[in-house]
Amino acid sequence: MSNLYGVELAKVYDTMYQGFIDYNEEFEFYATKAKEFNTQSILEIGCGTGNLAKFFIANFNSYLGLDLSEHMLQLASEKNSNEHFMQADMRSFSTETKFEMAFITGRSSSYLLSDTDLLNTFECISKALTSKGHLIFDCIDAERFVPYIDENPLVTHYSSVGNTDFSRSSHWYIENRDLNLVNWKADYFKLEGKKEIPLGQDRVIFKAFTRQEIVELLERTAYKVKGVEDRSSYAFDTFVVHAQKAH
């Protein structure tokens, strides 16, 4: 797991990403998908510190947020009621409640580094969905992102939250080209004028995907792929996959 989701950086993540991501816009994207199918029960996988959870809780009848990090979930529970969250691994979880729609948000699919990881995750989600339930998730697009990394081994992103400025310097390279695994080291700073105050460092290996491999793996499980669409994000070239349980 990424060091980012330990106690030392969970609060940094929670604050800094308010400047990276427009969570109102992010919620509207997913809410539009849900409303298209009259969905009222939502399972969010990779809910992190609950920045989307508050919107789902306010606008849908049933919501459960799942994340592996207890520190992220502690912050999510402070913003919302902890009854809406569960600590679990997306590759091996189970729920008593069935949901009409599941989202894997925030490119959390990137932490699934093997076909086995993906297949286990899809199977767990299938068991948590109602009959004909829907799965929607975003992936980092290997065909666009890998060439970008080759040309940009160091990238800095800036975030302003309230009166505080932050930066994140990303050092990354391709760890395994056959599997599209990326080795990523990120340094986090608070900015005071020209001075950079270190907040911590994060190291992780994550995976980018091709559309073909995602579609093929979904079709090996109990899903029918309904569509794949491009969607830009603040730092990554991504695509969004919509699949439905076949029965």
N, C-alpha and C positions, 0 to 999 in steps of 0.2 A: 504494500500500500504506500501511497505517496506520504512523505513526511508532512505535507501541508495539512493533513487532516489529523495531526496530533494536537495536543493541547496548546503547544507553543505557538502554533500559527493559525488555529481555527478562527480566532477573533480577528486576526489580520485579514484572512480570507473574507470573512463576513463583511468587514468594513470596506476593503479595497474593491471587492467585486460589485459594490453598489455603484461605483463609477465606471466599471467595465460593461455592465449589463443593465439594460432598461427592463426591470422586472415586470412593469406594467405591460410593456409590449410583448415580453416573453409569455406572460400569462394569456394575453389575448390570442396569441398564436395557438396555444394548446386549447384554450376554451372554445375557439372556433371549431377545432377538430371535434371536440366533445359534443358540442351543441348540434353539429351536423347529424349526429346519430342519436340525439335525444338522451345523451349519457348523463347520469346523475351520480354515479359512483366511480371514484378515481383512485388508482394506485400509482403513486409516484416513486420511482426507483432512482436513487441518487439524489434525494431531496436536500442533502447538505444541511445548511443552517436555517432552512425553512422560509427562504425569501419568496418562493412561489406558493408554499403551503398556505400562507394566510389568505391568499386569493382563492385557492381551491376550497378551503374550509368555508369561506364566506359565500361562495357561489354555487356549491354543489351539496347534495344531501349527505354524501359519504366520502371520506378521504382518509387514506393511510399513506404516510411517507416512510420510506424505507431507506436506510443508509447503513454502511458498515462502521462508520466512525461514531463512537460514543460521544466524543467531544463536539462534533458538529451537531449531533442530535440534542445535546444539552442546550446549545444555543437556540436550536429550533424550538425546543420545549419552553424556553424562557419567553419566546415571542408568541407562542400558541400553547394549547393544552397538550401535555405529553401523551394523552390518550390517542392522539392522532399519529404517533410515530412508533416505529419498531426498528431495533438494531438487528441487522441480519445481512448476510452475504447474498447478493442477488443470484449466485450460482447454486444456492442450496436452501432457500427459504420456503416456508409454507404459511398460508393464512387460513383462518377459519372462515372469514368473509370472502365472498366472490365479488369481483369488480367487473363493471361493464367495459372499462377502458384502463389500460396501463400505459404510462409514459416512462421512458428512461430519459431523464433530462440532463442538461449540462454536459453532454458528450461523455457521460459516465460509461457508455459502451466501450470507451477507449481502454478501460482497465481490464477488459476481457481479452487476454493475450493469445488464446488458442481457440481452435474450433470446438474443443471440448468445453471450454468456458462458455462459449456462446450457446452451444446446444443445451447445456445444463440450465443456463439462464432462461432460454426460450421455453424449456420444458416447465420450469418452476412458474414462470409467468402464465403459461397456458393453464396450469392447474389452479391458478388464482383468478382466472377470468371466467365469466359466465359463458354459456354456450353462445357462439358467434361473437364473443367479445373481441375488442380491438387492442392492438399493440402499436404504439407510435414511438419512435426513438430517432435520435440524431447520431450521426457518425462523422468522424473526420475523414475527408475524402482523400485517399492515398494518391489518386491520379493527379490531383492538383497540389496537395500539401507537401508530398515528398520532394518534387522539384523546387518548391518554395524554400524548403529547409536547405537544400543543396546550395541555393543562391544566397540564403540569409541565415548563416549559422548563429548570429547574435541579433536578437530583436528586443527592443524595449517598448513596453506599453505603459501608458500613464493613466492615472486615475485621480479624480478630484471628488472628494466627498465632504460636503460642508465647506469649511475653510481649510481643509487639510489635503495636501497633495502627496501622492504616492507614485512609485514606479516599480515595475517588475522587469528585470533583465533576464531574458531567456537564452540560454546556451543549449543548442540542440544539434544532434546529428543522427543519421540513420544507423541504428544498432544492427539491424538485420533487414536487408533489402528484400529477401524472399518473403518475409513475413510482415514487412512494413512496420517494424518496431522502431520506435523513436526513443533515444536517450535524452532526457530533458533535465537540465539543472536550472533552477530559477532563483534569483536573488531579489529579495523584497526590501524596499527602502521607503522611509518617510522623507519627504523633501522639505527642507527649510531654506529657502533661497537657493543658493547653489550647493548647499550642503546636503549630502545623502547620509541619512541615519539608518544603518542596517536594522532590519526587523527579523530577519531569518532567511534560511535557505531551504529549498525544497528540491528533492531529487526523485525522479520516477521514470520508469519505462512505460510508455503507452503505445497503443496500436492504432494505425490508420487502416481504413478498409476500402476495398473496391465495391462498387454496387453489385457486381456479379457474385462475389463470395457471400455477401449478406443474403442476397436473394436465394442462392443455392442452399444455404444453411437453413433458412426459414422454410423452404420447400421440403427439406428433409424432416421437418417437424410438422406439427399439426396446424400449420398456417397457410393461408393464401395471401400472396403479396398483392395489395390493392394499388400501390403507387409508390414512386420514389421521386422526390423533388429537391432541388438545390435550395439551400438556405444559408445566407452569410451570417457570420458571427464576428465578434470583435477581434478575434485572433486566428481563427481557423476556417479553412474552406470545408463546408459541411454539406451533407445531404440528409434528408429526413425520410424514413421508411415508414409506410403504413401497411400493417398486416392484420389479417383477421383470422380467428380460429376457424378451422374448416368445419367443425361440428361442435 
